[in-house]
């Protein structure tokens, strides 16, 4: 039985330009990403709070918009908490590693 190499993978070339970040640049980029994500979650929370206040004051007639804003804020917060939990688990796992 003859084994043939996979044609599609035989012609794969490495990328010509690879992004080479220093540790400091990568950390700054990741930090910026986290800060922007937390800001988005905070904005969603504030928007939901404002819409709820407007609903209570009778300024908003569409309850669906308020509920959607509340759900969006809740899901954003839950996702943020899960990402944080996974990051803490990864950190703890790294700390348990023996070198």
LINBELPE-V262005 format. One record per residue. N is the residue number from 1. PSI is psi as a letter, one per 40 degrees, with the letter a starting at -180 (999 if undefined). OMEGA is omega in whole degrees, -180 to 180 (* if undefined). Layout:
<<N;PSI;OMEGA> <N;PSI;OMEGA>>
This chain:
<<1;h;-178> <2;h;179> <3;h;-180> <4;i;177> <5;i;-179> <6;h;-175> <7;d;-176> <8;d;-178> <9;e;-179> <10;d;-176> <11;e;-179> <12;h;178> <13;i;177> <14;i;180> <15;i;-177> <16;d;-179> <17;h;-180> <18;h;177> <19;h;180> <20;h;179> <21;i;170> <22;i;180> <23;d;-179> <24;d;179> <25;d;179> <26;d;179> <27;d;179> <28;d;179> <29;d;179> <30;d;178> <31;d;178> <32;d;179> <33;d;179> <34;d;180> <35;d;178> <36;d;180> <37;d;179> <38;d;176> <39;d;179> <40;d;178> <41;d;179> <42;d;178> <43;d;179> <44;d;178> <45;d;-180> <46;d;178> <47;d;180> <48;d;180> <49;d;180> <50;d;-180> <51;d;178> <52;d;178> <53;d;178> <54;d;178> <55;d;180> <56;d;-180> <57;e;179> <58;e;-179> <59;d;-179> <60;h;-180> <61;d;-176> <62;h;-179> <63;d;-179> <64;d;179> <65;d;180> <66;d;180> <67;d;178> <68;d;178> <69;d;178> <70;d;-180> <71;d;178> <72;d;179> <73;d;-179> <74;d;180> <75;d;177> <76;d;179> <77;d;178> <78;d;178> <79;d;179> <80;d;179> <81;d;179> <82;d;177> <83;d;177> <84;d;-180> <85;d;179> <86;d;178> <87;d;178> <88;d;177> <89;d;179> <90;d;178> <91;d;179> <92;d;178> <93;d;177> <94;d;-180> <95;d;178> <96;e;-179> <97;i;177> <98;h;-179> <99;999;*>>
